[in-house]
């Protein structure tokens, strides 16, 4: 019989693998239409100077939060790529909220297949303020997309009290 620690480690590894696969699929299908434009990196990422965050929560018996963070300028580039906007086209806050929120929503939706009894997802939120969450998270993965960094982290919300 597996101990709880072993189960938690297996879940952590399953989440890590799933997030990497999901990120690759999202960037292929929604953003670049070319494989392998985003990859996990072990590079040390300096704290973002102008961060933006997007997140969704699961509301089942097993509660988790998916948070994506990056520089605001990276979110603008992602939005341009996702909506196939020209360099001269304006990228509005609404565009960023739609694109960045959708990416977090897709990650969260796909993780529901990995995290048993995770229930439904909340509507994605986008903010320049970091959402409360487990520190450190269960999983935090650093990704490189065309020389820009982004972080996808997964927190267990079951034992946390919202600030």
N, C-alpha and C positions, 0 to 999 in steps of 0.2 A: 504494500500500500504506500502511495506517495505521501510524503509529509507536506504540510502547507507551504514550507519554504521551497520545496522542490516544485510544487504546483505554481507558486508565484514566479520562480525562475523560468519555468517553461512558458508561462503566460508572457513574461517580459520578453523572452526571445521570440515568441510568436508575434508579439506586437512589433518588435524591432524589424523583423523580416517583412511583416505586412506593410508597415509604414514605408519602407524602402521600395517595395514593389508598387504600392499605391502611388507614391510620388512619381516614379518613373512612368506609370500609366497615365497619370493626370497631365504631366508635362508633355507626353506624346499626344494624347487625345485632345486636350483643351488648349495647349499653349503653342508648342513648337511644331507639331506634326512631323517631328523627326525623332528617332529613338536616341536615348542616352545623352540628352542635353542637361540632365540633372543627375548628380551622383553624390553619394554620401562621402564626407570628407572627415579626416581626423585632424584637419588643420585647426589651430587655435583661432577662434573667432573673437575679435575684440567686441566689447559691448557696442551695440548700435548707438550712434549719436542722435539719430532721428527715427526711433523705432515706430513700427506699427504692428498691431496684433490682430489676429482673427481667431475666433474660437467657437466651438460648439460643445455642448454637454450632452451626455447620455442620461436618461432619466429612468432607467430600469432599476432592478435590484442591485445590479453592478453598475455603479456610477463612475464615469470618467470624463475628463475634459481633454479635448484636442486643441492645442494652441499652436498657431504658426506665428512666427515673428521674423521680421526683416527690416531693413532700412526702408523708409518711405519711398526713396527713389527706386528701389528694387520693385516695390509694389506697383509703381507707375509703369516700369518696364514690363512687368508681368501683365498688367492690364492692357497695355498697348499690344502685346503679343496675343493675348487671349481674345481680344476684340478686333484683331487685325487693324489697328489704328496706325496711321502714318505718323512719322516723327513730328509733323507739323500740327497734327490733330490735338485738341485739348483733351487732357485726361481729367475728368471731374472727380470730386470726392465720391459722388454716387457711383461712377464707373469703378473706382477702386473698391468701394464697399461691395458692389455686386461681384466683381471678379475675385477678390480676396476672400470674401465670405463664401462664395461657391467652392473655392478650393478647400477651405477648412471643412465645409459640409460634406464634400466628396470623401475626404480622408476619414471623417467621423462615420459616415455611412458605411464605408468599406470595413472599418474596424469593428462594426457591429457583428460582422461574420466571425471575428476572432474572439471577441469578448462575450462570452456566454451571458445571457440574461441582461443585456445592456439596455433594452427598452427602446424608447423613441429618442430622437435628437431634438434639441432646442433649435430655434432659428439662429443662424450664425450672427455673431456680433463682430464689429470691427472698431478698433479704437487705438488712439495713441497712448492710452493708459494701459499698463500691464494688468491683466486680470489676476485676481487672487488664485492661488492654486498651491498644490503640493510642491515643496521645495526641499530637496530636489525631486523632480518628477520621476515617475516609474521609468520612463524612457525619454531621452532627449537626443535627437539626431541632427547633426549639422550637415547641410547640403550646400553644394556649389552649383549654381546655375549661371553659366556664361560669365564666370568670374565674380558673381554676386553671391552672398551667403544668405541662407535662410535656415531657421531652426524649427523643427516640428517636435513638440513635446506632448507627452501623454501623462496626465495626472489622475490618480485615484481620488475621487471626491467623497467616497463613502464615509470616511472618518473626519472630514474637515468641516469646519463651521465657516460660513461665508463671512467675510469682513464687512 
